[in-house]
Amino acid sequence: MEYSPFLHGLHVVPSSHVRNKLFVFCIMLSLWFYMIYCCVGYCSTVPNLAYGSVSRRENDAATDNRGSSLGASRDLLNNENELDSRGDEWDEVRGEAKTLDDTAMSGFLNETESKKLPQAIIIGVKKGGTRALLEFLRLHPDIRAVGAEPHFFDRNYDKGLEWYRELMPSSSKGQLTMEKTPSYFVTREVPCRIYSMSKDTKLIVVVRNPVTRAISDYTQTRSKKPDIPSFESLTFKNMSAGLIDTTWSAVQIGMYARHLERWLQFFPMEQLLFVSGERLITDPAGEMARVQDFLGLQRVVTEKYFHFNPAKGFPCLKRPELNTKPHCLGKTKGRIHPNIDPEVMRTLRDFYKPFNKKFYKMTGHDFGWD
């Protein structure tokens, strides 16, 4: 074959200098795409405030009818709880954007992330310490959790699992996706619905002395509605006879044994972990060790992540590797409780004793509330 300068020119091999430039260009382009992906993914988790307000109005009536495991519930707390929790939660989500970005970058370096249905859910209880537990867990690099309460299984179930999945943050292989909605534990339909999603779902319940929990519940409501009746008048159907009003949700939620019976119809006890709300304050690292073991995770969140705040009365979080100022939960956490008539407190303790005793027996753990 004759030599052709034209054909020879078509087979010129790029120099090593050109190849290096192309390689660097490809890396930079990939990083650009990833930054755009992260921004879009993060924005997708920010709540649509307009939609949320409409959704709440549409679901308030339905919630009163179906949100209780014990029939009709006289609940003055639903609307206030929704507004109170969502406002604080999203402040905390924004404040921890860097934590999420760090875990997102580590996931990108390993493989592409995707949105998954939760493998573990904090299902209760309201005013037990669920927000604190979720924030503690989000320090773990192998956990990705949505900030606000989705209320999928009790208020938004008709929207479908794909809608639910889209609420979740992206995660990589080996990371655990989680959410928390405290009202799940006391809602009749939820155990069956979670079981239908995945019978292997791990369930966490943060429990607290039911008397203290009821007062905290009331205190939260009164902070938004100062003109509500007194705690004493709401607690009793007949105060002179000492007859407790179990239709009031603040009282009803603390009857833990009755709610647990329904969950055990679908899930074995081995799939439920009961966290002490009291110990979450006095010994957060100890309770976190139990939670991380239950979730099959390495014990990463230890004593060095906690700083007790005397003014707040509970531990704040710190990132020891960053040496930053401790981060405390929102201003609505750690409210001062009103003074309650000691006789009312005694009557409530007596009322809860049989429920507590049965709960201890069912869980195999004495929480020391008597």
C-alpha positions in Angstrom: 0.0 0.0 0.0 1.3 3.5 -0.9 2.1 6.0 1.8 -0.5 8.7 2.3 0.1 11.8 4.4 -3.6 12.2 4.8 -4.2 8.7 6.3 -1.2 9.1 8.5 -2.6 12.4 9.9 -5.8 10.6 10.9 -3.9 8.3 13.3 -2.0 10.9 15.2 -2.0 9.9 19.0 -2.6 12.7 21.5 0.4 13.6 23.6 0.4 12.7 27.4 0.0 16.4 28.1 -3.3 16.5 26.2 -4.5 13.3 27.8 -3.9 14.8 31.3 -5.9 17.9 30.4 -8.8 15.8 29.2 -8.7 13.7 32.4 -8.8 16.8 34.6 -11.6 18.3 32.5 -13.7 15.2 33.0 -13.1 15.2 36.8 -14.2 18.9 37.0 -17.3 18.2 34.9 -18.3 15.3 37.1 -17.9 17.4 40.2 -20.1 20.1 38.7 -22.8 17.6 37.9 -22.6 16.2 41.4 -23.0 19.7 43.0 -26.1 20.3 40.9 -27.4 16.9 41.9 -26.9 17.7 45.6 -28.6 21.0 45.4 -31.6 19.5 43.7 -31.7 16.6 46.2 -31.5 18.9 49.2 -34.2 21.3 47.9 -36.5 18.3 47.4 -36.6 17.7 51.1 -37.6 21.3 52.0 -41.3 21.4 52.9 -43.8 23.1 50.7 -45.4 25.4 53.2 -48.4 26.2 51.1 -49.1 22.6 50.5 -48.5 21.7 54.1 -51.1 24.2 55.3 -53.7 22.9 52.9 -52.9 19.3 53.7 -53.3 19.9 57.5 -56.7 21.5 56.9 -57.8 18.5 54.9 -56.6 15.9 57.4 -57.5 17.5 60.7 -61.0 16.1 60.7 -59.9 12.7 59.6 -57.2 12.5 62.2 -59.6 13.1 65.1 -61.6 10.1 64.0 -58.9 7.6 63.0 -55.8 8.7 65.0 -56.7 6.9 68.2 -56.4 3.3 69.2 -59.1 3.6 71.9 -62.0 5.0 70.0 -62.9 8.7 70.0 -60.2 10.9 71.4 -60.8 14.3 72.9 -57.5 15.8 71.5 -56.8 19.5 71.9 -53.2 18.9 70.7 -53.2 17.9 67.1 -53.2 21.2 65.3 -50.7 22.8 67.8 -48.4 19.8 67.6 -48.2 19.9 63.9 -47.3 23.6 63.8 -44.9 23.4 66.7 -43.0 20.4 65.5 -42.6 21.4 61.9 -41.3 24.9 62.6 -38.6 23.7 64.9 -37.7 20.6 62.9 -37.0 22.6 59.7 -34.8 25.1 61.6 -32.8 22.2 62.9 -32.6 20.6 59.4 -31.2 23.7 57.9 -28.7 24.1 60.8 -27.3 20.7 60.1 -26.9 21.0 56.3 -23.2 20.6 56.6 -23.6 17.2 58.4 -25.8 16.0 55.5 -23.4 17.4 52.9 -20.5 15.5 54.4 -22.3 12.2 54.3 -23.5 12.9 50.8 -20.0 13.5 49.6 -18.7 10.3 51.1 -21.6 8.5 49.4 -20.7 10.0 46.0 -17.1 9.0 46.3 -18.2 5.4 46.7 -21.2 5.1 44.4 -24.4 6.7 43.2 -27.0 7.5 45.8 -30.7 6.8 45.6 -33.9 7.3 47.6 -35.1 4.3 49.6 -38.0 3.5 51.8 -37.1 3.6 55.5 -35.6 0.4 57.0 -36.2 1.8 60.5 -38.8 4.1 61.9 -39.1 6.0 65.2 -42.8 5.4 65.9 -43.4 7.1 69.2 -44.1 8.5 71.6 -45.1 12.2 71.4 -43.2 14.2 74.1 -41.1 11.2 74.9 -37.8 12.4 73.4 -38.2 11.4 69.7 -36.7 14.6 68.3 -33.6 14.3 70.5 -33.1 10.7 69.5 -33.4 11.5 65.8 -30.9 14.3 66.0 -28.5 12.0 67.9 -28.8 9.4 65.2 -28.2 11.8 62.4 -24.7 12.3 63.7 -24.0 8.7 62.5 -22.4 8.5 59.0 -24.4 5.4 58.2 -27.8 7.0 58.9 -29.8 9.3 56.5 -33.0 10.6 58.1 -35.7 13.0 56.9 -36.1 16.0 59.2 -39.8 16.7 59.4 -42.4 14.2 60.4 -43.9 12.6 57.2 -47.1 11.4 58.8 -47.4 9.0 55.9 -48.9 5.9 57.6 -51.5 7.9 59.6 -52.4 11.0 57.5 -51.0 10.6 54.0 -51.3 6.9 53.2 -53.5 7.5 50.2 -50.6 9.3 48.5 -48.8 6.0 48.0 -45.3 4.6 48.7 -43.7 6.4 45.8 -44.7 9.7 47.3 -43.4 8.5 50.6 -40.1 7.4 49.0 -39.6 10.8 47.5 -39.6 12.4 50.9 -36.6 10.4 52.0 -33.0 11.7 51.6 -30.8 10.0 49.1 -28.5 7.3 50.6 -25.8 5.0 49.4 -25.4 1.2 49.8 -24.8 0.4 53.5 -26.6 3.5 54.8 -29.8 3.2 56.7 -32.8 5.4 55.8 -35.0 6.5 58.8 -37.9 8.7 59.7 -39.8 9.6 62.8 -43.5 10.3 63.4 -44.5 9.8 67.1 -48.2 9.5 66.4 -47.7 6.1 64.6 -47.5 4.3 67.9 -51.0 5.2 69.0 -52.7 5.0 65.6 -54.8 1.9 65.0 -54.1 1.4 61.2 -50.3 2.0 61.3 -48.9 -1.4 62.3 -50.6 -3.2 59.4 -49.6 -0.5 56.9 -45.9 -0.6 57.9 -46.0 -4.4 57.8 -47.4 -4.2 54.3 -44.5 -2.0 53.3 -41.9 -4.3 54.8 -42.3 -6.9 57.5 -38.6 -6.5 58.4 -38.9 -2.8 59.4 -37.1 -2.0 62.7 -39.2 0.0 65.1 -38.0 2.3 67.8 -40.3 3.7 70.6 -39.0 6.4 73.0 -41.1 6.1 76.2 -41.2 8.3 79.3 -43.0 8.4 82.6 -46.6 8.7 81.4 -47.5 11.3 84.1 -44.5 13.5 83.2 -45.3 12.9 79.5 -48.9 14.0 79.9 -47.8 17.2 81.7 -45.3 18.0 78.9 -48.0 17.4 76.3 -50.3 19.9 78.1 -47.4 22.4 78.5 -46.7 22.4 74.8 -50.4 23.1 74.0 -50.7 25.8 76.6 -47.6 27.6 75.2 -49.7 28.1 72.0 -53.2 28.3 73.5 -52.9 30.1 76.9 -56.7 30.1 77.4 -57.1 26.3 77.5 -58.6 24.8 80.7 -56.4 23.7 83.5 -54.5 20.4 83.4 -56.6 19.2 86.4 -59.9 19.9 84.7 -58.9 18.1 81.5 -57.5 15.1 83.3 -60.8 14.1 85.1 -64.3 13.3 83.9 -65.3 13.6 87.6 -62.7 15.2 89.8 -64.5 14.5 93.1 -64.8 10.8 92.2 -61.3 10.7 90.8 -62.5 9.4 87.5 -59.7 9.8 84.8 -60.8 10.9 81.3 -59.1 8.4 79.0 -60.5 10.1 75.9 -58.1 12.9 76.4 -55.1 12.1 74.2 -52.6 13.5 76.8 -53.7 10.7 79.1 -54.4 8.1 76.4 -51.0 8.1 74.9 -49.3 7.0 78.2 -51.3 3.7 78.3 -48.3 2.1 76.5 -49.2 -1.6 77.1 -52.6 -1.2 75.3 -50.9 0.3 72.2 -48.1 -2.3 72.2 -50.6 -5.2 72.1 -51.6 -4.0 68.6 -48.1 -3.8 67.3 -47.3 -7.3 68.5 -50.0 -8.7 66.3 -47.7 -7.9 63.3 -44.2 -7.6 64.6 -42.1 -9.8 67.0 -40.7 -8.1 70.0 -37.2 -8.5 68.6 -38.0 -5.9 66.0 -39.0 -3.3 68.5 -36.6 -1.3 70.7 -37.9 0.7 73.7 -35.7 3.7 74.5 -35.9 5.4 77.9 -36.7 9.1 77.5 -35.2 9.7 81.0 -32.0 7.9 80.2 -31.7 9.7 76.9 -31.2 12.8 79.0 -29.1 11.4 81.9 -27.1 8.9 79.9 -27.4 9.7 76.2 -24.3 7.7 75.2 -25.6 4.6 77.0 -29.0 4.7 75.3 -27.3 5.5 71.9 -25.2 2.4 72.3 -28.3 0.3 72.6 -29.9 2.0 69.6 -26.8 1.6 67.4 -26.6 -2.1 68.4 -30.3 -2.6 67.6 -29.8 -1.0 64.1 -26.7 -3.2 63.4 -24.4 -0.1 63.3 -21.0 0.5 64.6 -21.0 2.5 67.9 -19.9 5.8 66.4 -22.0 8.2 68.5 -20.4 8.1 71.9 -19.8 10.3 75.0 -17.6 12.7 73.0 -20.6 13.9 71.0 -22.6 15.2 74.0 -22.4 18.3 76.1 -24.9 18.7 78.9 -26.6 22.2 79.0 -27.7 23.1 82.6 -29.9 25.9 81.3 -31.8 23.6 78.9 -31.7 20.6 81.2 -30.7 18.1 78.5 -27.6 17.3 76.4 -26.6 19.3 73.4 -24.7 17.9 70.4 -21.2 18.6 69.3 -18.9 17.5 66.5 -15.6 16.6 68.2 -13.8 16.3 64.9 -14.8 19.9 64.0 -14.3 21.5 67.4 -17.4 23.6 66.9 -19.9 25.1 69.4 -22.4 22.5 70.8 -25.8 22.5 69.0 -28.9 22.4 71.2 -32.4 21.6 70.1 -35.0 24.3 69.4 -36.3 26.9 71.9 -39.5 25.0 72.3 -37.7 22.1 73.9 -37.2 22.0 77.7 -40.2 24.2 78.6 -40.9 24.8 82.3 -43.9 22.7 83.4 -46.7 24.3 85.4 -47.3 23.4 89.0 -49.8 20.5 89.2 -51.9 19.7 92.3 -50.0 16.9 94.1 -53.2 15.0 94.6 -53.8 14.9 90.9 -50.3 13.7 90.3 -50.9 10.9 92.8 -54.2 9.9 91.2 -52.5 9.8 87.8 -49.7 7.6 89.1 -52.1 5.2 90.6 -54.1 5.1 87.3 -51.0 4.3 85.2 -49.6 1.6 87.6 -51.4 -1.4 86.1 -50.5 -0.3 82.6 -46.9 0.3 83.5 -46.6 -3.1 85.2 -48.0 -4.8 82.1 -45.7 -2.8 79.9 -42.7 -3.8 81.9 -43.7 -7.5 81.6 -44.3 -7.3 77.9 -41.0 -5.5 77.1 -38.9 -7.3 79.8 -37.6 -4.0 81.1 -38.5 -2.1 84.3 -38.4 1.7 83.5 -38.8 2.6 87.2 -41.8 4.9 86.9 -43.7 3.6 89.9 
